[in-house]
């Protein structure tokens, strides 16, 4: 079977898996050319995304599009890009940053086994070089824990990395021992032996109670004279050797009978329509007591993280496909509230945040679920690359990060998210919600659930007063003015804990005859540039922004960007400007210059 | 031996390792109270940083500071914080984000075995919960590949995570199989049996050719009546049960003879003084040919990534402790140039960026090396959490990220760094260099090497003209005006590829009678706010910023922040505003609105 490996970049990385792809596409996988992403069909995740050309060649050979289209590889007007993306109708997730495929595949397999309860299988093709990525082993542990016998990982062990041989080269025994120890059924196979591969995939399909790893011994550039198993050919086109290699390969072509296998069962019909089954139900709080008890039963003083749990249950009441994933922090993030309400819809991912996000992305594929993924906001930094790739994957995933900023207190800087807004703001299309009370928190959860895409919601540890009436309507990209007079001197912008500090400062300043307007941005991305400009102009063009975050990339710079092309507006920016330390929340807030006293000083310095 | 576990938060996580810590501190480890971080003494990395209280208790018990100081735990004026940081003179690296300790320990062990060639040993205490982190397994693979027999990983397998039992609970067989498969000598031991632990550590010290994993079966809250091995006690103080527990523990105290072991050998004297052994040696280029060949032998057209390799060799000529680490991208980042010059000072870390950065941080500890760590800039996102913790660790590490932005071309968005500036800018104290030609690149490498701290240098894939004379002096936080007249209408700010686009635009605009000033910021953090303000004012307060990066958190927002408190200055911001695709570099630069034509339009729109 001729797989067109010659026309492309990365020909040697494609050649090592030519037989694997042939067997998958024309013997093992059950799929349809009419609907390559049909929810009941088998999935293939090409974790080694640089071998995209052979994926494209396989679909062309199967008949999805003309073989001649392959010549458009990497052209600016072709979706046959250097690495696969879901711009192509046969790709579920983008790959190309290595080691991410298996987590995503495991997320798909979780859906198949536990939610769709359909018999589709998920295949994931992994390079040996990328198997050095820890994310692969996070996914392996997860897949065996959840007994994902509908998942098959194929390791293409071609011995050579990009710049030198891999650490384990062709030591198949070690690969087998590792995969076994991580709970996989293992099959060692000659990756260039079609009959052996057919048998291996059949054995994998028949294995119950655990996932299977097919460990294929292969050769990079297999069948390319003078190139096979040689170093220094990674990624390179064959150049003037191409004709000779093609001629040689053509001489080896065999006509095997092959056909596309159809899938049999259907996937259940589901809807992603979702809303809170009842509105927020809190009491307006009266005064700010920052740094008080972290959570409470007082309906007027409540941590946004606690309201997250409440809101997720309300969403789950209207849609059974709202799924919660957490990394052993559920009693801190309050995803535990959801687990208690709907134990079957909670998936514990243990302490492995890369896999946590990857599984969430996989679960959201093909519109099968609304995945909410939670951990400490700081620990989402572990999965930045997964989130970056998630955007290219057109992923639908809702990230909820708790314990932001110095206001967490005594646990100290390792647990404080002070760069999470910067991180999530860079993700294309990601909304960044930063609710300041329980009412807006519930609506943030709902708004995130109702759209397809990546969303981040930043929640706070301490209890804060409820400031919005239960019937308040929130919109993405629309700020709220929460304090206002006819004679405001300065516009204060804060979010979360610092919105409450701004309100406290405004109270004290008002007592001193200086009225300030206070604005809650609600979403940091998109930022309400129009609302900010309008209110800044009403306040003599003076803004003080205060955030529980480092100065870079957060609320302050979002506002600075929003006003940068306007004249007559100036801004002072209060943020955490050094590595903080352990201490009581209220003390830290003042020490790092984001409390009411600092806000008052900033306002006065405008005079 | 009474370890003061009762006074703290996380008492149960401390109790499970009380005997381990006792044996380490009073039998196994060789160290000095006079200089707890002496370069020849054994190292201890407490990867499970939430058990900080027992680390503090052990040092107090050893006599480093009064036991009564332990009562200051987590107070705002005490360095005995919730998680350990190097503010304490006995801590090398901050921990508290889980799963990071073993990479750092492995970096220390590399220094001991291959560079210092001293007999210090490195111990790393790992929680069972955190062993789900893939970074642990990256470090395991690395440690066995490099035969780090001076490294001992102790797994405290106490069965219980934060919110529920761990995935493997007390299944020691699986832990052992995994550690064995990853190349470790393994010793399964009762973690509460002091004699068995003494023997295990002795066996570890005697093992040659591979690292050892001591797999200690322990109980969370060991010896606490009604609490031991019970769920729901993670992190919690004992409250009103404290007195009872303490009384019970006191009844079990035994007076074992114990003494601190001294270290015998000395560490070699080294210096971190470093400079380029010869100045840059290029020819000024004449015209911009963006998107031309990626690298070249033309001394006037050279990619900054290529100049990186050259400059690193020049540094290596003046200091043998300049070490290079890469993640199997050395032929792309040009760290290979260094490997060719100094093969013994290059450490291949394979495709595992979390471990790559962790090892670099470990290698830089105690002032033993100047670690340069390189990969594609996009893939540093994999190690964001390590970098975040690196700042708290006061780490000395130089990160060099290649292949930034859409200008890499056909490989597509998965390989393009478009958020790296935002990420590194958030790291406290991190300098962010973005050199625009080979001369400034060499000086960026030198400036980074000469200071202690985290630095990031962003390099570009395509060749670009040399614009600075070889004797140009560069400073951190000081921009350069590279085009200027007496009658400049707009200030153009670009960096890397976009500086050359700005120059091209300025040429064309000058032909049309519109003079523009062009500024090269050199460092994006710190940004030269004074230089930008001064030059903006000289250009009628009009700025166009153009960057090969997403709009958030990069050069544009750095400039927006710098001008935000000034009046009369407005800014237009050109950046990559959607997920890009594969294509030729020059086409992508124009398509995504960061090329000379877009700059010309932005300038004209100011009219």
Interface residues (C-beta under 8 A of the other chain):
Chain A: X9 X49 X74 X75 X76 X78 X79 X81 X82 X83 X85 X87 X94 X95 X96 X97 X98 X99 X129 X130 X132 X133 X134 X135 X136 X137 X138 X141 X145 X161 X162 X163 X164 X166 X167 X174 X177 X178 X180 X181 X182 X183 X326 X328 X329 X330 X331 X332 X336 X348 X350 X351 X352 X353 X354 X355 X378 X379 X381 X382 X384 X385 X388 X389 X391 X392 X410 X411 X412 X413 X414 X415 X418 X419 X422 X423 X425 X426 X427 X428 X525 X550 X551 X552 X553 X556 X557 X558 X559 X560 X561 X563 X564 X565 X566 X567 X568 X570 X571 X572 X573 X578 X579 X581 X582 X583 X584 X587 X588 X591
Chain B: X9 X49 X74 X75 X76 X78 X79 X81 X82 X83 X85 X87 X94 X95 X96 X97 X98 X99 X129 X130 X132 X133 X134 X135 X136 X137 X138 X141 X145 X161 X162 X163 X164 X166 X167 X174 X177 X178 X180 X181 X182 X183 X326 X328 X329 X330 X331 X332 X336 X348 X350 X351 X352 X353 X354 X355 X378 X379 X381 X382 X384 X385 X388 X389 X391 X392 X410 X411 X412 X413 X414 X415 X418 X419 X422 X423 X425 X426 X427 X428 X525 X550 X551 X552 X553 X556 X557 X558 X559 X560 X561 X563 X564 X565 X566 X567 X568 X570 X571 X572 X573 X578 X579 X581 X582 X583 X584 X587 X588 X591
